[in-house]
């Protein structure tokens, strides 16, 4: 009987693309992939360590899997595994720990372990991370996440990513295009371009991110591209102009801000000011007035007084993005921010998160409402909830219509007829 394997992914889109590639390796090796909540002979966890909550969630998943599958091989990889392999190895049930440099060897190592019947740790905190694990996600009939870059050289004062994933690096454009062609051959219409610091693409190959975008734009079969996240200082006029003119690159940008206070930005060691950030937002809107702009924000960073938070709130309200991804500051070991003065009480940070989430709800509703009564092309997904299916416009407005199987993975014109309090748009298919 084929051995059963399930997969558990925490964290970013990059992790999802890598897990999907690891899963394909197991399936090609004769294993049967089962759902995360089903019994399995092998359990693979691709971990995140961006916050203490992510670490805790990983530990809880390990314990739950071990209780459910006491005889299963449990393998843990990813950023938490890279940073604290011994801590993970000490959890009952864990058989193997693989850091990010060995993530691409997960299938090989697990097979070796199952044959030898011994416990191994293949990663440690001092590993130099130089490998590039080329990957893309599958399973979703509509879109794929394509990894084009890994690591980061920025070393922000609160972040462990440089330690967990190493320096910025990438493979050549000539190696990425065949991956995009494979995605097209699978029938997926949309690619989300992912990386740790995506706009830093080319650091190890002498190429430029704009060169990658132009090459991807020519891949037959892919009708839409989205850039998952790009630092404001790397979002050049050339990139903005190209996306505005391209028929494939969507008017959708995810741009991390982290704080709307210049004092806190400097303490975070970010590479821009609020003035620079606002100028980049204005440049996007000048070229693409309909652009959906999502912004990352951290609240409760050391030194964020009530006055600094209010300054950040007012800045965000002023530039009016379509969405805010709000996170409370999480102190991480071996980062400079651990020793910063001006700690913010957890209860205060929680209140600030709630305040920004309310602002997000208002901004998102206002953005979506502007398009009620217009027509847009929507790429529909296969998920059905309450007899309804949904998809996204080019500028990332979620649209719901009554389920019709024939619409799955198709881009069709839809009249945006009304809006719900959740900001979901109710649509009517234009026959």
C-alpha positions in Angstrom: 0.0 0.0 0.0 1.5 3.4 -0.9 2.6 5.5 2.0 0.5 8.5 2.8 2.0 12.0 3.3 0.4 15.3 4.3 1.7 18.8 4.3 1.3 21.8 6.6 2.5 25.3 5.6 2.9 28.3 7.8 3.7 31.8 6.8 4.3 33.4 3.5 3.5 32.7 -0.2 7.1 31.7 -0.7 6.5 28.8 1.7 3.4 27.8 -0.1 5.3 27.6 -3.4 8.1 25.6 -1.8 5.7 23.2 -0.1 3.9 22.6 -3.3 7.1 21.6 -5.1 8.1 19.3 -2.2 4.7 17.7 -2.5 5.1 17.0 -6.2 8.4 15.3 -5.4 6.6 12.9 -3.0 3.8 12.2 -5.5 6.3 11.5 -8.3 8.0 9.1 -5.8 4.9 7.1 -5.4 3.5 8.6 -2.2 -0.2 9.4 -1.8 -0.9 13.0 -0.7 -3.7 13.2 1.8 -5.4 16.2 3.5 -3.7 17.8 6.4 -6.3 16.4 8.8 -6.2 12.9 7.6 -4.0 10.1 9.0 -0.6 9.9 7.4 2.6 7.9 7.5 4.7 11.0 6.9 3.9 14.6 8.0 5.9 17.5 6.5 5.7 21.0 8.2 7.1 24.0 6.4 7.5 26.5 9.3 7.5 30.2 9.7 9.3 32.3 12.4 8.3 35.8 11.6 6.6 36.1 15.1 6.5 34.2 18.4 2.9 33.3 17.5 4.2 31.5 14.3 6.7 29.5 16.4 4.0 28.6 18.9 1.6 27.5 16.1 4.3 25.3 14.6 4.9 23.6 18.0 1.1 23.0 18.4 0.8 21.5 15.0 3.7 19.1 15.7 2.1 17.9 18.9 -1.3 17.5 17.3 0.2 15.5 14.4 2.1 13.2 16.8 -1.0 12.5 18.8 -3.0 11.7 15.7 -0.2 9.8 14.0 2.0 8.4 16.7 4.0 6.2 14.3 4.4 8.8 11.5 7.7 10.4 10.5 7.4 14.1 11.2 9.8 16.3 9.3 10.0 20.1 10.0 11.7 22.5 7.6 11.5 26.3 7.0 12.5 29.4 9.0 11.7 28.2 12.5 13.7 25.0 11.7 16.6 27.1 10.5 16.7 29.4 13.5 15.9 26.9 16.3 16.5 23.3 15.1 17.4 21.9 18.6 14.2 23.4 20.1 12.1 21.7 17.4 14.1 18.4 17.6 13.3 18.2 21.4 9.5 18.0 20.7 8.2 14.5 21.0 7.5 13.0 17.6 9.9 15.0 15.5 12.3 12.8 13.5 14.1 15.2 11.2 14.7 19.0 11.1 15.9 20.6 7.9 17.0 24.2 7.6 16.3 26.4 4.6 19.6 25.4 2.9 18.3 21.7 2.9 14.7 22.4 2.2 15.0 21.1 -1.4 16.3 17.8 0.0 13.3 17.1 2.1 12.0 14.2 0.0 15.5 12.6 -0.2 16.1 13.0 3.5 12.7 11.7 4.6 13.1 8.6 2.3 16.6 8.0 3.8 15.2 8.3 7.3 12.4 5.9 6.7 14.9 3.3 5.4 17.4 3.8 8.2 15.0 4.2 11.0 17.2 6.7 12.8 16.7 10.3 13.9 18.8 13.0 12.3 19.2 16.8 12.5 20.4 18.2 9.2 20.4 21.9 10.0 21.9 24.2 12.6 21.8 27.8 13.4 25.3 28.4 12.0 24.5 27.0 8.5 25.4 29.4 5.7 22.4 29.6 3.5 23.4 29.7 -0.2 21.1 27.2 -1.9 18.2 28.4 -4.1 15.2 26.0 -4.1 13.4 26.7 -7.3 9.7 26.2 -6.8 6.1 27.0 -7.8 2.8 26.1 -6.3 0.2 23.8 -7.8 -3.1 22.4 -6.9 -5.0 25.7 -7.3 -6.5 25.5 -10.8 -6.5 29.3 -11.1 -3.2 30.7 -10.0 0.3 29.7 -9.0 2.9 31.3 -6.8 6.3 31.4 -8.6 9.4 31.9 -6.5 11.9 34.1 -8.3 14.1 35.4 -5.4 15.1 34.3 -1.9 16.8 35.9 1.1 17.3 39.5 2.1 20.2 41.9 2.6 18.2 44.7 4.4 18.6 43.5 8.0 15.8 45.6 9.4 16.1 45.9 13.2 13.1 43.8 14.0 13.5 41.0 11.4 15.1 37.5 11.5 14.6 36.8 7.8 18.2 37.5 6.9 19.2 34.9 9.5 16.5 32.4 8.5 16.8 32.7 4.7 20.2 34.1 4.1 21.4 36.8 1.7 19.5 37.9 -1.4 19.9 35.6 -4.3 18.2 34.2 -7.4 18.5 32.0 -10.4 18.8 33.4 -13.9 15.8 34.5 -15.9 16.6 31.7 -18.4 15.9 29.2 -15.6 12.7 30.9 -14.4 10.9 31.1 -17.8 10.6 27.3 -18.1 8.9 27.2 -14.7 6.4 29.7 -15.9 5.9 27.7 -19.0 5.2 24.6 -16.9 2.6 26.5 -14.9 0.9 27.5 -18.2 1.0 23.9 -19.4 -0.9 23.0 -16.1 -3.7 25.3 -17.2 -3.3 28.0 -14.6 -4.1 31.4 -15.9 -2.4 33.6 -13.2 1.0 33.8 -11.7 1.9 35.6 -8.4 5.6 36.5 -8.5 7.0 35.8 -5.0 10.2 36.2 -3.1 11.5 37.5 0.3 12.6 40.8 -1.3 11.2 40.3 -4.8 12.3 43.7 -6.3 15.9 42.8 -5.3 15.9 40.2 -8.0 19.2 40.0 -10.0 21.6 40.5 -7.2 23.4 37.2 -7.9 23.0 37.1 -11.7 23.5 40.7 -12.8 20.0 41.0 -14.1 17.2 43.4 -13.3 13.7 42.8 -12.0 12.2 44.7 -14.9 14.0 42.3 -17.3 12.3 39.4 -15.5 8.9 41.1 -15.8 9.4 41.7 -19.5 10.5 38.1 -20.1 7.5 36.7 -18.2 5.1 38.9 -20.1 6.0 36.9 -23.2 5.1 33.5 -21.8 2.2 32.1 -23.8 -0.8 30.8 -21.8 -0.4 33.0 -18.8 -3.0 35.8 -18.8 -2.3 37.5 -15.5 0.6 38.4 -13.3 0.7 39.9 -9.9 3.8 41.1 -7.9 3.3 39.7 -4.4 5.3 42.4 -2.6 7.8 45.0 -3.5 9.8 47.4 -1.3 8.9 51.1 -2.1 12.5 52.0 -2.8 12.7 49.2 -5.4 9.4 50.2 -7.1 10.9 52.2 -9.9 9.2 54.4 -12.5 10.3 51.9 -15.1 8.4 49.1 -13.3 5.3 51.2 -12.8 5.3 52.3 -16.5 5.7 48.7 -17.7 2.9 47.4 -15.5 0.6 50.2 -16.7 1.2 49.4 -20.3 1.2 45.6 -20.0 -2.0 43.6 -20.8 -0.9 40.9 -18.4 0.5 42.6 -15.3 -2.4 43.6 -13.1 -3.0 47.0 -11.4 -2.3 45.5 -8.0 0.6 46.3 -5.7 1.5 45.1 -2.2 4.0 47.6 -0.8 5.3 47.2 2.8 5.3 50.5 4.8 5.6 49.1 8.4 5.0 52.5 10.0 3.8 56.0 9.0 6.2 57.7 11.4 9.7 58.7 10.1 11.1 58.4 13.6 10.0 54.8 13.9 11.0 54.0 10.3 14.5 55.1 11.1 14.5 52.9 14.2 13.3 50.0 12.1 16.2 50.6 9.7 13.8 50.9 6.7 15.3 52.4 3.6 12.8 55.2 2.9 10.8 58.0 4.5 7.1 58.6 4.6 7.6 61.3 1.9 9.3 58.8 -0.4 6.6 56.2 0.3 3.8 58.7 -0.5 5.7 59.8 -3.7 5.8 56.1 -4.9 2.0 55.7 -4.2 1.3 58.8 -6.1 3.4 57.5 -9.0 1.4 54.3 -9.1 -1.9 56.1 -9.1 -0.8 58.6 -11.7 -0.1 55.7 -14.1 -2.9 53.4 -12.9 -5.7 55.3 -11.2 -7.6 52.1 -10.5 -4.7 50.3 -8.8 -5.4 48.2 -5.7 -2.6 49.1 -3.2 -2.1 46.9 -0.1 0.2 48.0 2.7 1.9 46.1 5.6 2.0 47.9 8.9 3.6 46.9 12.3 2.1 48.5 15.4 3.6 48.6 18.9 7.2 48.9 17.8 9.5 50.1 20.6 9.3 53.9 20.8 5.9 54.1 19.3 4.2 56.6 21.6 0.6 57.6 21.3 1.8 60.6 19.3 3.8 58.5 16.9 1.0 56.1 16.4 -1.4 58.9 15.7 1.1 60.3 13.2 1.2 56.9 11.5 -2.6 56.5 11.5 -3.1 60.0 9.9 -0.5 59.2 7.2 -2.2 55.9 6.3 -5.6 57.6 6.3 -4.2 60.3 4.0 -2.7 58.0 1.4 -5.9 55.8 1.6 -4.6 52.4 0.4 -7.2 49.7 -0.6 -6.1 47.4 2.2 -4.0 47.3 5.4 -2.2 44.1 6.6 -1.8 45.0 10.3 0.6 43.1 12.7 1.5 43.7 16.3 5.2 44.0 16.9 6.7 40.6 17.9 10.1 40.7 19.7 12.5 38.2 18.0 15.7 36.9 19.5 19.0 38.1 18.0 17.6 41.3 16.5 18.6 44.8 17.5 15.0 45.8 18.4 15.2 43.4 21.4 17.3 46.0 23.2 15.4 49.1 22.2 13.9 51.3 24.8 10.2 52.4 24.9 8.5 49.0 24.9 4.8 49.1 24.2 2.4 47.2 26.4 0.7 44.3 24.6 -2.7 45.6 25.5 -1.9 49.0 23.9 -0.6 47.3 20.8 -3.8 45.2 20.6 -5.9 48.4 20.8 -3.9 50.0 18.0 -4.2 46.9 15.8 -8.0 47.1 16.2 -8.0 50.8 15.4 -6.1 50.2 12.2 -8.2 47.2 11.2 -11.3 49.4 11.5 -9.6 51.9 9.3 -8.8 49.1 6.8 -12.4 48.1 6.7 -13.5 51.6 5.8 -10.8 52.1 3.2 -11.4 48.7 1.6 -15.1 49.3 1.4 -14.6 52.8 -0.1 -12.2 51.4 -2.7 -14.6 48.6 -3.8 -17.7 50.8 -3.8 -16.2 53.1 -6.4 -16.5 50.3 -9.0 -20.1 49.3 -8.4 -22.0 49.8 -11.6 -18.9 49.2 -13.8 -17.9 46.1 -15.8 -14.7 44.2 -15.1 -13.0 41.0 -16.2 -13.1 38.4 -13.4 -11.0 35.2 -13.1 -13.2 32.7 -11.2 -12.0 30.1 -8.7 -13.5 26.7 -8.0 -14.4 27.1 -4.3 -18.2 27.0 -3.6 -19.7 28.6 -0.5 -23.5 28.8 -0.1 -24.0 28.2 -3.7 -21.8 31.1 -4.7 -18.4 31.2 -6.4 -16.0 34.0 -6.4 -13.1 35.5 -8.4 -11.0 38.6 -8.6 -10.9 41.5 -11.0 -7.5 42.7 -12.3 -7.4 45.2 -9.5 -8.1 42.6 -6.9 -11.8 43.2 -6.1 -13.5 40.1 -4.9 -16.7 39.3 -6.9 -19.4 36.7 -6.1 -21.8 35.1 -8.5 -24.1 32.0 -8.4 -21.9 28.9 -9.0 -21.5 27.7 -12.5 -18.9 25.0 -13.1 -18.2 26.3 -16.6 -16.9 29.6 -15.2 -14.0 28.0 -13.2 -10.6 29.2 -14.3 -12.2 31.4 -17.0 -11.8 35.2 -17.3 -15.3 36.6 -18.1 -16.8 40.1 -18.1 -19.0 40.8 -15.1 -21.2 43.7 -14.1 -20.3 44.8 -10.6 -23.9 45.2 -9.4 -23.7 45.7 -5.6 -21.6 45.7 -2.5 -21.9 43.8 0.8 -20.7 45.2 4.2 -17.8 42.8 3.9 -16.7 44.7 0.7 -17.5 41.6 -1.4 -19.0 42.7 -4.7 -22.1 40.9 -6.1 -21.8 40.5 -9.8 -23.9 39.6 -12.8 -22.3 37.7 -15.7 -22.5 39.5 -19.0 -23.6 36.8 -21.5 
